[in-house]
Amino acid sequence: MEDRKLNEKESLELISQMIQNTRHRLDAGSGNLFLVWGYVAMLVTLVTWAGVYFTNNPEWMWGFWGIPVIGYPLTFILLHKQKKPVKMYGDKVLNEMWQILGVLCMAVIIGATFTKSFDLILPFCTVLMSLGSIFTGCIIRYTIFFGFPGLGAVLGLDMMFAVWDKAPSHLILLEFALAVVFAMIIPGHILNYKARKTCLKN
């Protein structure tokens, strides 16, 4: 027996349902992942900024390794506690996208370290982080969600020009912290708000 072909209306309904399912699963727990990485990145950046600003010692920039050192264990703990729903295509797309962006960030960090172009790390990682949140918002169709990361991407581009103009590193650090708020923390709170709203409806 041949599989019945879907008409245009049924295809649109199926796509819409897949987006709704992905959105619901993202609402249910991924907001916490955004918040974990967002708050860890912001706090580590502010500590690093304070060290650079008050001591005028660039060695404080090594403090940025605190982001993965703290972020990955917290992510593991958070994912271990969450229920593991069946993943659909949209979920896999999002997971693979963030994995690719993470690898690209690490490639930028390693490449900049070998070439001693440390000033390029934050601008490039800011743009990649913001694009990840923008694409996530596009996939789940939350307009307000990808609006804020758009501001983060603009800040990332501004940081690139600031590096080109030899701006003080402590100003770039503060700009990165602000970009994290737009690209990760605000979207994370939006996802958690949507999750609580969905739970109340059900």
Buried (B, 14 or more C-beta within 10 A) or exposed (E): EEEEEEEEEEEEEEEEEBBEBBBBBBBBBBBBBBBBBBBBBBBBBBBBBBBBBEEEEEEBBEBBEBBBEBBEEBBEEBEEEEEEEEEEEBBEBBEEBBEEBBEBBEEBBEEBEEEEEBBBBBBBBBBBBBBBBBBBBEBBEBEEBBBBBBBBBBBBEBBBEBBEEEBEBBEBBBBBBBBBBBBBBBBBBBBBEBBEEEEEEE
